[in-house]
Amino acid sequence: MAEIFNGIGKIPYEGPKSKNPLAFKYYDAEKVVAGKPMREHLPFAMAWWHNLCAGGADMFGRETADKGFGAEKGTMEHAHAKVEAGFEFMQKLGIEYFCFHDVDIVPEADDINETNRRLDEITDHILEKMNETGIKCLWGTANMFSNPRFMNGAGSSNSADVFCFAAAQVKKALDLTVKLGGKGYVFWGGREGYETLLNTDVKFEQENIARLMKLAVDYGRGIGFTGDFFIEPKPKEPMKHQYDFDAATAIGFLRQYGLEKDFKMNIEANHATLAGHTFQHDLRISAMNGMLGSIDANTGDLLLGWDTDEFPYDVYDTTMCMYEVLKAGGLENGGFNFDAKNRRPSYTDEDMFQGFILGMDTFALGLLKAAALIEDGRIDGFIKERYASYESGIGAKIRSGDVTLTELADYAAEMKTPALPGSGRQEYLESVVNSVLFG
């Protein structure tokens, strides 16, 4: 097939002083950081839905970008054109992975049997391109939120027929994920929630979501899927209240229904901030529970208050992200999926590439600075010292559990009053971060 992105070659690394808009300034794939090449620390993935499908439409206006790639939209010819465009795009950027929903890669038919036939056809094409290029599938999923049938959710739907249809989509998406060698399978419960409690049986809906997930695990393991299942938490939008509000809520749900051995978190930066947290917070909560699985790399506009899915540009955020990832030992079956899209006025082919260059450079610089923070040692040293009272004496007994409430009360009575805890030194620690980032 003819070249689609004419005039744009393989994106080179030119270093921080480069002013070439189609070159990396910080992402040097083979540069060794903390013992591994950047590309191993940062397994980047292209989100099929945003990069090859989203044309800039919003609730106030139609598309501004042409994502037809020379074919008529809504046809299988267009689906095949997106495959060619996507793999050319990933090769030119040096991206090694992609992620997909079922209806991103083919137009959905009125009959699920025809949709499945189309999926088989297009994944044959995708598999050919994977074998040709070495590009791999990071994870797959089923879109169970766009079609009107899912107005009340999928697993949480009040309709048993819709539940069955959702199960069929999950089954097929798992088949495709295994076919393409995907390392993960994601549940994004975009409509798994409620608008009002007046018409909602919350207990029943949560139990049904868990049933669907258990069925997926059983089926996936039965067909040879050895990767991780992921939940992608989100607090709101489109539903007023979603059941996977944040990492802590989702982890509690998994443990309540016995799913914790198979599932981990797919943390999205924009979703964490919509929940009132920092990106770093949900990463830390996931990691400390052994459930940090994968990352959707984007950011939101805090002045807008909805899921804007912008390319990450804030080096402070990516530094704190990579600090958590390095501390957790990396992402076993996950990666950094750019669930991000160009702004509506950024509609050219060059804009598509520059969005990914921005995101990849921002995470590369965050990796460099996170490694420097860890090597600097002042933050780790301060935290260790801050909790030093639990390393010996009564503190060590508290940690070991070798103490009673009466014994602690007697200790307090003898002490009469404790000294103030040591200073938290927040301002000092923030200055340490600044000195590493900008010094």
Order of alpha helices (4+ residues) and beta strands (2+ residues): beta-beta-alpha-beta-alpha-alpha-beta-alpha-alpha-beta-alpha-beta-beta-alpha-beta-beta-alpha-beta-alpha-alpha-beta-alpha-beta-alpha-alpha-alpha-alpha-alpha
